[in-house]
Amino acid sequence: MTPSVVKKRGRARAALMIALLTLATIFPPQAAQQVVPVQAVFFELELPELNMAPTSQPEIGIPSPTLGTIVLHVLRPQADQIDYGQIGTHVNGQPAMLISQIFTGERGKMVRIDLTRLPDFRLVAGRNTVEILARNRRGRAFYASFVLNTATVNRNNEFSYQVTLGSNTKQPVPPELVLQEPEREVLVPPGARPQKVRLTGVATAVSAVARLMVNGESVAFKRGEQVSTRGLKLVNEQNRVGFDFTYNMPAGTTQIVVEAVDAEGNRTQLKIPVRVGEKGGAQVFTGKKYALVVGVSKFRNNNVGGLSDLRFADADALSLSKFLQSPLGGAFPADNVLLLINEQATLARLQEAMNSFILKAGPEDLLLVFFASHGFPDPLAEQNLYFVTHDTHPDRMSETAFLMKDFYRILQTNVRARRMILLVDTCHSAGLTVSRGVTSRGLSNNLVNLWAEKFLYNEEGKAVITSSDVNESSQEAPHWGGGHGVFTHFLLEGMRGRADIDADHLVTVGELFRYVRRSVRQDTEFRQNPRMLVGTNDRLTLSAVARAAK
């Protein structure tokens, strides 16, 4: 492991510990009875580098993730009753007060966040979250969250990008280049001979795309309506081109450079790392296997406070439970699988499972936890995020739903297994009907999946995948496997063999997660984008593949 990687992991662990301490002080669970949800304008966000005036708009579009400064305003009259030490902020789930300064101004208090002070706080291409919670001298808390959505939302954080403007260009906007396959670094086995790599994607430009190249080799492409964008929301989409190219990659290649050049000489390069894999391939697990599988479609307080029944969360849990117990699914012993669906998945029963059943998995064992239901914040304390159980009452969230902080604490305290796979299929959007009979899982603001990832991920042994990104809906419908959530449908398809990219008849965690992300994104036309962190579990085998299936 390189020193830079060690430092980065150290910073990540430090940030997580600070987050927990901050959540215990500025964001205590007891705040549910003291919080005032933001109805009138109380907080505003300002982006001075973009000359963007303060706004209370919850979602804001920005051209790129290169911002260095965010300013949050706490407005009068409430600001006069709030001391500096009672203001807490988070950027992308990390506590940001270490990079913040607080001032008093004409309109109230201002929190200036310097994103350049520490490298871990740089914004990313896509969706970024900014949260603020302030507590006045009477103990009342006020909370708001903002989403900064970059125009470069389609850029893949696995790749690096370089832009060069033409020497005489009159239009200083480089082409947009989106790679749909591959979605991450190219991994080749040790001692591999030259390989074929399929490259598919879309490029757009203000005027026209003149050339496409792969490592200097010109690539043929199609223009205009022949090219499907599948919901990518590209800028200059009318001038799009698409490519599907098989690159004969020589042995020893360290990166693949895809380049788009427009008619004015502006260039965008996308660089794909190529890495030689470790010897030994997939890691076959030899310890005992345990699974806690929870799926809630029916809620006792259905139609109270906007809480709606789901259609297929229980079917998702049942199908996964059955597959895990099959030979191809890992042959989890029946006694080692605890399935809780609908009326069985009460808060008390889930707490009991988290405090007793998961203790059975020893240090050398594997624990898989699957949770499919609604997930949303307490309407009276939006900084407190919950998993919804069968008996949750929306008006009494703190008493009847599973607080995510408690979920995290129990996992940290009770899980002895060094290997844990956590699959979370929840989101917000109040069960709204969208299209083709598709409904959504969750209510209110959707920071649940971000916080599930931040709380529950530990790169040493734990892998976390959530079904959707910030401000997205997790969808379910009959056309996915006869009635499933799209996330679980492709999870099962991947474990049954479709994720076996290297054709070794074993599906690893890394293979599965990448297959699920790609398939869900494409099948929902990029409206749902799973989040994942696999840590040290990338090569851990989850399922075997029957040769007939291949």
N, C-alpha and C positions, 0 to 999 in steps of 0.2 A: 504494500500500500504506500503511495507516494506521500511526502510530507504535506502537500497541498490538500490531498483527500482527507488526511488525518485532521488537519486544521478545520476543514469544512465541516467534518462530522462533529468535531468538538464544538464549533460554533452552533451547529444545529441542536446538539444536546443542551448547550447552555441556554439557547433561545427557548427550548421547550420547558426547561426548569423555570426560567423567568416567567414564561407564560402561565405555568401552574401557580406560581406565587402570586402573580398579578390577579389571576382569576379568583384566588382565595381571598384577596383583599378588596380590590376594586369591583370585582364581579362576584360577590358571594351569593350562594343559593338563596339565602334568606331574603335577598332583595326583592323577591317576587311580591311581597306584601307592601313594599315601599316605593315601587317604581311608577313613574308617570310615563306611559307611552307617548311618543312625540306626535301630537295631533297638529297644533299650530307650528309655525316655523320657529324652531328653537336652535337648531344647528344648521350651519351652512358650510359648504366646501368651496374653496377658491384655488385656482391653478394659475398663479401669477406668471409663470413662464409662457403660458398660452394666452395671456391677457384675458382670461376668463373670469368674469365677475363672480362674487360669491353667489351660490345657488343652493337651494334645498332639494333639487331634483335628485331622486335616489339612484338613477343610472345615468352615467355621463360618458359620451364618446370622446376619445382622445386619439390623436393621429398615430402615436407610437408609445412604447414603454420607456422612453428615455427621460422622462420627467425627473427632476432633481428635488423639487419642493412641492409639498402639499400644505395648504393652510386650512385649518378647521376653525370656524367661528362659533363661540358660545354666546348667544345673544342676550342682551338685557331684556327684561328686568331680572330674569333668573340668574344671569351670570354674576350679578352683584352679591348673590348669596352662596356662591361656590368658591371655595378656596383652591389654590393651585394644586395642592396635593390630592384633591378629590376628583381629578380628571384623569381618565385612562384612555389610551388609544391602542388600536391594533391595525397593522397593515398585513393583509394576506394571512391573518391568523396569528401573527407574531406581535407581542407587546412592543409598542414603538416609543415609549416615553424616554428610552435611552438616547433616541435620536431626535428628541423634540425639545422645543423651548416654548414657554408660555408667557404671553404679554397681555397687558391690559390696554385696550384701545377705546375709541369713541363709542363703538357699538357693543362692547362687552369684552370678553376675553378671546385671545387668538392663540391657537396651538400651531406652531410652525414645525413641520416634520421634514427633516433633511434626509432624503433617501440616499444621498451619496456618502453619508458618514460611515455606514457599514455595508459590505457587499451583499449580505443576505436580504437587504430591504429593497433592492432594485425591483421595479415593476416587471412583470412578465408580459409577453405577447398574449393577448386574450383578456380574460376577466380578472380584475384585481379588486380586492375588498378593503375598505377603510371603515373602521368602527370607532365610535367614541361613546363613552359613558361618563357622565358627570353627576356628582352627588352633592346636594346642598347641605347647609348646616343643620337642617331638620332631618336629614337622613333620606330625603326623597331623591330618587335616582332618575336620570333622564338619559335615553339611549337612542342612537340612530346609526344606520349603516349606509354606505355609499358603494356603488360598483363603478369602477373605471374600466371601460371596455375599449381596448385599442383597435384601431383600424387594421393593425397587423395581426388580427385575431387568428388568422390561418397559419401563422408561422409556427413551426414545430420547435419546441425548446430543445429537442434532441439534436438539432442541426445548428450550424452557424451560418450567418448571412453576411454578405459584403455587397455594398452598393457603390457604383461608380457612375458619375454623370458624364455625358458626352462633352467634348471640349467646346462645341459651338451650339449646344442645345438651347432652345427657346422654351422648353418645357421640362423643368428640373424635377420630374417625378419619375422614379425608376419603375421598371416593370414589377408586377406582383407575380410571385412564383410559388405555387402550392404543390407539394409532392404528396400524392395519395398512397403510393407504395414505392419503397418501404417507408415505415413510419418511425424507424429508429435506426441505430447503427447496424451495419452489415457485419454479422458474426460468421467467421469462417473457421473450420476445424484446423487443428495444428497440422502442418505439412500438407495443406490442401493444394491441389492443382488449380489452374485457371477455372473460374466459375462464371456462370451466367447469373446476372442480377436483373430482375425486371424493374423498370422505372416507369411509373405512370403519374400524370399530373396535369395541371392547368396553369397557363400563364396569361396575364392580361397587361395592357399598356394603354396610355392615354391616346396615342395615335395608332400604332400597330406593332405587333411583335415581328421583328425581321428575321431573327435567327434563334435557334435553340441548340445548345451543345452539351455533350456529356464528356468530361475530361478532354475537351478540345475537339471532339468528333461531332460533326453536324448531325442533327436528328430531325427526321420528318415529323410534321405535325398537321393537324386538321384545324380549320378555322370555323368561327361563328356557331350557327345553330347545330352543326354536327356534334358539338362538344357539350356534354351534359355537366353542369356544375353541381348538381345534387344538393342544392341548398347552401352552398359555401358562402354566399353573400359577398362576392368579389366586387372590388371597385373596378370601374371600366369594363364591366362584364360583357358589353356589346363587342369589345375588341379581343375576345378570348381565343386562345388556341389550346388544343389538347394534344398530349403525346402519350404513347405507349411503346416503350423501347426496351429491348433486351440488350444489355451491355455485357460484352465478353470481358470480364474483369481479369487482368493478368495476375498471376501469383505475386505476392509481395505488395499489392496495392494497399495504401494506408488511408486513402479517402477518395470519394467520388464527387466531382464537382459538376453540378448541373447549372447551366448559365442561360439566362434569357436576355436578349439584346433587342431594344426597340428601334424604330426607324430613325430616331435622333441620336443613337449611339449610347443611350443610357443602359446600364447593365445591372443585373441582380444575379449574384452567385449564391447558390445553396450548396453547402459542403456537408457530405454524409461521411461520418467516420467509418472506417473499416477496421475491425479488431479481430485478432486471432484468439479463438476461444481456448478455454482450459481443457486439458486432457481429462478423459473420463466421462464426458458427456453428462447426461442426466444423473442426478443423485437419487438412488433408490432408497426409500425410507424403510427402516427395519424395526422401528419401535412400534408401540401400540398407537391406535388411532381413535380419536374421540371427536364427536361433532354435536354441537348445539345448533339446532335448526328451528327458526321461528318465522312464522308467516301469519299475518293477521289481515283478513279480508272483512270480517264482520266485527262491528264495534257496538258495544252495549248502548252507547250514547250517540248512535248514528243520528245525523241531522241536528245535533245540538252544537251551536257555535260554529257551524260550517264544517264539522267533522262528517265525512262521508265514507260509506263502505267502499272497499275495493273489490275488484272482480277476481283477481288471480293470484294474490299474494299467498294464499293458503295452498293453491295448486303448485306454485313455485317451490314452496318449502317441502311439500309432500313428494314432488318429483325428485328434488335434490336428495332428500333423505333416502328414497328407494335406490337411486343410482349409487350413492356412496356405499350402500350395503352390497352392491353387486360386485362380482369379481373384477370387472373392468373399472369400476369406480373406486377401487382400493380395498374392497372387502372389509369395510368397517363392521365390526361385530354389532349385532342388533342391540346388545346391552350397552354398547358404547355410543349409541346415537340417541339423543333426546330430542324428540319432535314435539313442538308446541304450536298448535294452530288454533286460531279463532278463540273459542271460549276457554281453551287450555292456557292461552297466553295472557294471563292476567299479570298485573304488576307484581303481586305477591309470588306467583309461580315463577316468573322470570327472575325475580330477586333470589328466590330459593335456588334456582338452577345456577345462577352466577356465584352463589356463595357455597354451593356443595358439589354439583355435578362437575363443573370444570376443574375442581380440585383433584379429580381422579387422574387427570393427565400428568404424568411425572415428567422430570426434566428431559428424558430421552424420547418422549412421546410427541405426537402431533395433535394439535387442537384446531378444529375448524369451526368458526362461528358464522352463521348466516342469519341475517335479520331483514325481513321484508315487511314493511308497514308504512304508515305515515311517519314523518319526522318534522317537527316544527317548534318554534319558540313559544314560550309562555306569552299570551297576549298581554299580561300585566307586567311582564319583565322580559323584554325581547332579547336580552343578552343571555338568558337561560334557555338552552336548547334541549329538546326531549325526544326520545323514541316513544311512540304511542303504542300502548298495549290495548288489549280488548276492553278493559274497564276504565280507560282514561276518560275523564270529564274535562272538556275544554275550559270550563270556568274554575277548575281546581287542579291545574296542571301540576303544581308543586307537590300535591298529595297523591295524584293518581297516575302520573306518567313517569317514565324512567329518565331521570336527569342524566344527560350525557357525561357530566363531570363525575357522577357516581359510577356510571358504566366504566369510565376510564379508571377510576380509583380501584374498583373491584378487579378489573383485569390486571392492573399492576400489582395488586396485593395477592390475588388468589391463583393466577396462572403460573404454574411451575414449568410448563412445557416451554422449551427453548424455541420451538417452531409453532407459530400460530398464523393461521390464514383467516382474515376477517373480511366478510363480504356484506356490504351494506347497501340495500336497495330501497332507499327512502328519498323523498325530496319534499317540495312544497306544492303550490298551485291548486289546493282545495278541490282536488278531484275533478277539475274542469274537463269537459269533453272537448277534444281537439279535432281529430279527423279519423275517418275509417273506423269509428267505434272505439277510438283510443281514449283512455282516461289517464289521469296523472296521479302520482302518489305524493301526498304531502300538503301542507298548508303554509300560508304566510311567507315571510322572507326566507330565501333559500341559502342560508349560510350553514345549514346542517351538515352537508357533505364536506365542506371545507373544514369544519371543526371536527368532524369524525376523523378525517385524515390527520389533522394536526394533533388531536388528543391521543389517538390510538396507535399511531405509527411509531415503531422503534426499529431502526434499521438493523439492529442485531437480533434477527430471528422472526420479526413480525412482518407480515405483508398485508396491506390494506387496499381494497378496491371499492370505490363507491360508484353508484350507478349513473351519476350525472354531475355536471359542473355547477358552479355558482349560478343562480338565477335560471336554472333549467328544470324541466319536468322529467320525471322518470315515467316512461309510458308503458302501458299494458294493453293488450288487445287479443281477440280470438285468432287472428291470422299468424301470431307467433306461436308455433308449436301446438295449435289447437286451443290456446288459452294460457298465456304466460305474460309476465313482464318481459320486455325486449331484452333487458339485461340478463335475466335468468335463462331465457331461451337460448341465447348465444353462449352463456356459461355452460349449459348442459351440452349444447352442440360441440363446443370446444373440447370438453372433457371426453366426449364420445369419439373424438378423433380428428375433428376438423382443425384443431389447433396444433396438430403434430406437424410442424413446419419441416423439421429435419427428417421425417419419415423413419424414426427409430422405434416407433410403436409405443412411445411413452410421451405423455403430455406433462410438461413442466409448468411451474407457476408462471414463469416468464412467458412461455409460449401461450398459455391460456389467457393471461391478462392482455397481451398484445392483440390476440385474436378477438377477444371480447370488445376491446376498445374500438378496433377498426370496424368490426361488423356492426356494432350498435350505432356508431357514427354514420356509416353509410346507409343503414336501413332506416334511420330516422332523418335522413337528409341533413345530417350534422346539427340537428336540433338537440340531440342528447349526446354528451361527450363524457364518458366515464373518466374518473380520476384514479390513479393507481400509484402505489409505491411498493416495490417488491423487496427492497433491502437485500439481505443475503439469501433469500429464498428463490432467486431467479431460476436455478437449475434443479430445485426440489421437485421430484415426480409426484403428481397428483393423481393421475389415472393411466391405465394401460389402454392400448388400442387393439381391438380384434383385427386380424389380418383381413378378414372379410370386409370390415368397415373401410379399410384402405383401398 
